[in-house]
């Protein structure tokens, strides 16, 4: 069961979606329509995933994990509008997708039940939510960087993503990041897309918005020539809306971690151990198939090695 709490005045989540996708396995993304069902909405398998999930024993006295268990729910900084990742199903009101399922499975490991409360967070607020104890973890396709690691601890990486360029379907002059030169490019506020755009096209004008739906709407309105975002979210967007086209392949590689309070080495080791368990058992792959794998053909990719990203050591 997932309960949702949205702090007053908080901006909608800035979605940075994930996909370590083999390009040979991508499903066609030009089909569908804007009225089609949300891709990766769980397919009714959420309860099956939780039923087979492991539960930790002998939580250390006084640890963050013990406090969470006594509280009876895991508080997660996350999103409600990220297709395939953490999307609130309009019919059931449940939050479904890769990150949502991982949060549920982590709660099961700590508490014994998949009880999660989601705090709808924005890219600009994640560090503060962790440092002040509002949330226990951030599961929101959180890019691991050395700069961020100075403020938060990162377990993982648990997935790897790559940025791509999206345009309106009739755009013919943008095929690669270099074509963004002199253009107005849309990006999520405080996301890795911003430095990536500056590197690929230093003279591009960058227009930022607080959430993925806002960015997509701005692109469709012609307020920018292109939108740079992670592949999975754009794959879902293009599948639902044929007026949006993905141009080319990912031009970056971004590892994603589970954000934790800075300095909590005990919790970090605990979460890393959990990740290793679900990867070895095949539960990680099942979770992928239940979300990203609903629009991407083929087997689940190999998850990145724990501690392999600079900032997650």
N, C-alpha and C positions, 0 to 999 in steps of 0.2 A: 504494500500500500504506500502511495506517495502523497504527501500533503504538500501544498505550495504556499509559501509565504513571500509576499512582495513588499519590501520595506517602502514606506512612504517616500515619494520623491525620487526613488531610484530609477534610473534610465533602464530601458529595455536592454536585454543582454546583447552584447556585441558578439556575434557568432563567428567563431573561427573554426570551421568544420574540419574533419579529419579524413584522410584517405591515403593509406600506403598501398596504392592500387597498381597492379600489374596492367600496363596499358594493353596488353594482348587480351586481357579479360574484361575490358570495359564493355558494358552493354551499350547499345545505341542510345543516345540521349536526345534525339530529335523528336521522339514520339511523345504521346501523352497530351494532356491539355491542362489548363489552369484549374479545371474542376476535378481532376483526378484525385484519388486518395493519396494521403501523405505517404511517400515512399518510406519503407523501413519502419513502419509504425508498430512493429512487434509481431504481427501475424498470429497473435494468440499464444506465442511461445514463451512469454515472459515468466509465467508461473513454472513452466517446465525447467527453465534455466535456474530459477531460485531453488527449486526442489532438489537439484543435483549439486548445489553449491556447498563447498566445505564450510565448517564452523571451527574457529580457533578454540583452543583450550588453554587454561591457566594464564589468563591475562595478568600481566604484572601489576601488583598493587600500586595504586596511585598514578597509573599511567593514563594517558589520554584515552586509550582504548577502553580501560575499565570505566572511566567517567562516561564515555559514550554508551557503554552497555547499561550502566545504572540509569542513565537518562531514558534509554529505550528507543532511541532513534538516532540516525546519523544525519547531521545537518550538512547539506551539500550546496556549495555555490555553483549554480548551473544556469541552464537556459530553458526556455519554454517554447522557443520558436526556431529550433535548429533541426530541420528535416534530416532523418537518418540518425540523428545524434541525441537530441533531447527535445522532443517535440510533444506538446500536449495534444493528445488525441481529442478532437472536438466532440466526438460521440461519447467516449468513456470518461473524459477528463483525466485519464492517466497520462503520465509523462513517459514516453517510449523512445527507444533508439540506443545507440552504442554507449554513449556516456551515461544515460539514464540507467541502463541495465548494469553497467559496471558499478555505479553507485549502489544499486540494489544488492548486487552480489557482495560488495564490500561490507555493507550493513549486515548481511546474513553472516559473514565471516566474524564480525565483531559481536553482534547482538544475539545471533541465532535465528533472527527473523529479518526479512528484507524491508525493514521499516526506515524510510527516508523522508526527510523534509527538505524541499528545495527552496533556497533563497535565490530568487531571480537576480543574477549579478551582471554587471557591465564590465567591460575590459578595464575601465579606469578604476574600478572599485575592488577588484579581486584581492589585491595585496592588503588593503585596509580590512576587508572582511576576515581575512585569516589572522592578521596581527591583533585585531581587537576581540577575537574569539567568537564573532558572529556565526562563522561557519567552521566546521571541523576540517573539511577538505574542499578543494575546488576541482570539479570534474567538468571542464568546459573547454576542451581542446586547447589546453593552456600550453603555449609554446615554451619550451625550456630554453632560457638564455642565461649567460653568465650574469647579466645585469639584473635580471629578475631573481636569480639565485642569491643575490645579496639581500633580498627582502623576504623571500619565502624559501622553504625547502621543497624539493621536487622528488617524489617517488617515480620510478619508471626510467626511461620513457615506456609508455604502454602502447603507443601507436606513432606512426610517422606520416606526415602529410606533405603536400606540395602545392604551391600557388600556381594558378592558371589565370589566363586573361579571358574575360567574357565580354561580348559585345551584343548589340542588337543583331538580329539574324541577317539583315541586309547590309551590314558593314563589310566593306571589301578592302579597306586600306589598313586594317590591323590584323596581322597574322602571327605576330611574335612580340615579345616584350620590347624589342628595339623599335617597333613601330609606334610605341607610345610617345615618342619624341614630340614635344610641342603640343601634346594633347591634354585634355582634361580627363583625369583618371580618378575614379571613385574607389574608396577604400574604407574599411571599418576603422573607427577611431582606436588608436593605441593598439594596433595589430601589426604583425610582421610584414604585412603588405606594404606599409608605408616606406620603410627603409629599402625594401626590395624594388619598389617603383623608382625611388631616388637613384638607386644603383643602375637600374636598367635604362632609365630615361631621366637624367638629372634636371632637364628643363621642363618636365611635365608638371602641370598644375594638379595638385592633389586635393580632392574634395572629399571630406570625411563625414560619416554618419555613424550613429550609435548602434545600429543593428543591421543584420543582413537584409531583412525585408525593406528597410529604408533605402539601403544601397541599391537593391534591385529596382525599386520604384523609381529612384533617381535616374538610373540607367534607361529605363523604359520611357521616362519623360524627356530624355535627351539632355539632361543636365550635365552629363559627362559622356565621353566617347567610349569608355571602357570601364570595366569593373574588375579589380584584381582581388581574388578570394581563393580559399582552399578548394581543392578539386571536388571533394565529396559534397559539399553544400551546393556547389554549382552544378554538379551532376544531377542532383535532385531537382534543382531549380529548372534546368534545361529540360529535364524529363517532364515536368509539370507544365512548363511554359515554352512552347515552341518559338516564341519571339526572341528568346535568348539563345545565343550560340557560344559554345566554348571554343576558343581559338588555340589550337595546338596542345602541347603536352606541358606538364608541370616544369617550371624553371627554377624551383627551389626544393629543398628538403628540410622539413621542419619537424623535429621530434616533440611529442606532446607528453607532458607529465601530469601527475596528480599533485596539485598544490597543497602544501601543508604549512603549518606555522613554522617560521624560521627557528632553527635550533632544536626542534623536536626530533632528535636522531632516533629515538626509540620508536616513535610512530612511523618514521620513514622506513626503518628496517622492517617493521611489521607489515607495512603496505607492500614493500618490495617482495617480501616472502609470500604474501598472498598472491601477487601477480605471478610469481614463479609457479605457484600451485595451480592456478587456473590455466596457465599456459601449458603446463605438463599434462594436465588432465584432459585437455581438449575443450574445456569450457570457454576459454578465450575465443577459439575458432567458432564455436557454436554461437557465441554472442555476436561475432562479426557477421555470420551468415544470417542472423536474425535482423540485421540492420543494414549496414553497407552492402552486404551480400545479396540483398533483395533487388539491387539495381546493377550489381557487378557480377558478371559470370565467373565461374571457376572456383577453385578452392580458396580458402582464407589465406592471406599472406603470412609470412613469418613475422612475428612481432619483433621489434627491436630489442637488442640486448639491454638488460637492466643496467643502469649506470653508464651507458655508452655515450650519452649526450653531455657536452660540456655544460656544467651547472647541475648535473644530476649525480655526480660522483659521490 
